[in-house]
Amino acid sequence: MSKDERKSSNIQAVNEDDEPDEWDKRIFSTGCSAENAKMTDCYYDTKDWRACKKEMEAFRECWKRQGNDQRTGSKDA
């Protein structure tokens, strides 16, 4: 297999994986996918949830604003 054929094969594999999986579909349906992405990116970069308080709060506010509390049955303590 030539270098160009391998590259084409890799691109095809990536394109086939571009379809949203079940997790992505659930996150998109919450209306808070952007906030979720920022929160998980922060954790990925810092490896410390304590450094991501701002992102976590933005996600929490979005979650409430979108009425997602009923989805999880979570209650404020």
C-alpha positions in Angstrom: 0.0 0.0 0.0 1.4 3.4 -1.0 1.6 6.4 1.3 -1.3 8.1 -0.6 -3.4 4.9 -0.2 -2.8 4.7 3.5 -3.6 8.4 3.9 -6.8 8.0 2.0 -7.7 5.0 4.1 -7.1 6.9 7.3 -9.2 9.9 6.1 -12.0 7.5 5.2 -11.9 5.9 8.7 -12.1 9.4 10.3 -15.0 10.4 8.1 -16.9 7.3 9.0 -16.3 8.1 12.7 -17.8 11.6 12.3 -21.3 10.3 12.9 -22.5 11.2 16.4 -22.7 8.2 18.8 -25.3 7.7 21.5 -23.3 9.8 24.0 -23.0 12.7 21.6 -26.8 12.5 20.8 -27.6 12.7 24.5 -25.4 15.7 25.1 -26.7 17.5 22.1 -30.3 16.9 23.2 -29.6 18.7 26.5 -29.0 22.0 24.8 -25.7 22.3 26.7 -23.2 20.6 24.5 -21.0 23.7 24.2 -20.8 24.1 27.9 -20.1 20.4 28.3 -17.3 20.6 25.8 -15.7 23.5 27.6 -16.0 21.8 30.9 -14.5 18.5 29.7 -11.7 20.4 27.8 -10.8 22.3 31.0 -10.5 19.0 32.9 -8.5 17.4 30.1 -6.1 20.4 30.1 -5.8 20.7 33.9 -6.6 17.2 35.2 -8.2 19.0 38.2 -11.9 19.7 38.5 -11.2 22.4 41.1 -9.6 24.5 38.3 -12.8 24.2 36.3 -15.3 25.8 38.7 -16.3 28.5 36.2 -16.9 25.9 33.4 -18.8 23.6 35.8 -21.0 26.5 37.0 -21.8 27.5 33.4 -22.8 23.9 32.6 -24.9 23.7 35.7 -26.7 27.0 34.9 -27.3 25.9 31.3 -28.6 22.5 32.6 -31.2 24.3 34.8 -32.1 26.9 32.1 -32.8 24.1 29.6 -35.0 22.3 32.1 -32.9 19.2 32.3 -33.3 18.5 36.0 -36.3 16.3 35.1 -34.0 14.2 32.9 -31.8 13.1 35.8 -34.1 13.4 38.8 -31.5 15.4 40.5 -32.5 17.7 43.3 -30.7 20.7 44.8 -29.4 20.0 48.3 
